[in-house]
Amino acid sequence: MPLAERMRADTLDEFIGQEHIVGEGSLLRRAIKADRLGSCIFYGPPGSGKTTLAHIIANSTNSNYVYLNAVSSGVADAKKVIDEAKQNLSFYGKKTYLLLDECHRWNKAQSDCVLSAIEKGEIIFIGSTTENPYVSMTKAIISRCRIFEFRPHTREDIKKCIFRALSDKKKGLGNYIIRIEPKVVDHLCRISNGDMRVALNSLELAVLTTLPDKDGLIYITPEIIAQSSQKPILSIDEDDYYDMISAFCKSLRGSDPNAAVFYALRLLNAGCDPMLIARRLIVHSAEDVGLADPNALNIAVNAMYALERIGLPEGRIPLVEAIIYVCKAPKSNSVVTALYAADEIAQEGHNKVPDYLRDTNYKTEKISGYKYPHDFGGYVEQQYLPDDIRDKVFYVPSDNGDEKNYKGIWRDDR
């Protein structure tokens, strides 16, 4: 098995990361230890520990455990698992966990076949997905499961697992005599982007393809790990790396295309992931340009798409074009100002929606008073905010670029 598979944790104490989910005192940890975990869905990026935690749950609860992949399984497979689960529960009092990997790939008919079994407790369903379940899965399944969101592993999490793999003689690489420089480990942690599987499998490939010297020592150089991970080692130290990213962002905000293009290319030539530059460009096109020139966001997103499809070196051309456009565009931070202002109030919990704005689909009482804007030519003055914050203003158009044309269109523009 690949190193990442062999190094899967077997117990909660061995599990690395996701402290917000399985840390001491957390709901999930308490439920696992008490053997009271109900059906749930683990949602998060690849290599964040979703399948590993599902294995741990099955092992720690002394229950039957069945694994299915939604890509290769269907209704017949699920029904067979349910029938066996009913027998085990009836004859032996033993519960069955059904882990469905890539669960977002099941359609409505496939999902519906397990609903009754989940409802009656005949199986405990654990779905694992990289897609947002609220969007990609049926509401019936969602309503019967708790959703736990996994986050990308931190670099410290990945570093801890790398050192564990290097020293573990039973499951890891501990039987090899390996020398690896700290900056190589740091590179693995950085390029894995929170994916533990990427880091461990790159490490294993480097070790297995490197001939030992006469003393049996396997020396993992920066060049070897760069080849194994297909990501070049940065030719600048970490402080310079973050300083250049900061300078790139500030140059975008400061409307200096010469500096922004220079720092972008300096980072690319040093081995920086070009998608990082593209992502920062998208953020700043909305944060610093915003509605002063809404086209900046379109150009930045298209540049990232082109870069993703074309790759380097040609992908630099649309990327630099977008950098210059964002620099030259008029600037307004009204979008991010409105975001922070509204978020501050939203967190206080002003929840009372005016009666005439409430959903009428499932109400028995008649709700009236709503003015349909199109009956008034597209706009009619009407209160939309809750009563206690009815006069709050979050978005204020600037006088820059296209945004100055927004002034006076709506009542709340001041």
Secondary structure, 3 states (H helix, E strand, C coil): CCHHHHCCCCCCCCCCCCHHHHCCCCHHHHHHHCCCCCCEEEECCCCCCHHHHHHHHHHHCCCEEEEEECCCCCHHHHHHHHHHHHHHHHHHCCCEEEEEECHHHCCHHHHHCCHHHHHHCCCEEEEEECCCHHHHCCHHHHHCCEEEECCCCCHHHHHHHHHHHHHCCCCCCCCCEEEECHHHHHHHHHHCCCCHHHHHHHHHHHHHCCCCCCCCEEEECHHHHHHHHCCCCCCCCHHHHHHHHHHHHHHHHCCCHHHHHHHHHHHHHCCCCHHHHHHHHHHHHHHHHHHHCCHHHHHHHHHHHHHHHHCCCCCHHHHHHHHHHHHHCCCCCHHHHHHHHHHHHHCCCCCCCCHHHCCCCCCCCCCCCCCCHHHHCCCCCCCCCCHHHCCCCCCCCCCCHHHHHHCCCCCCCC
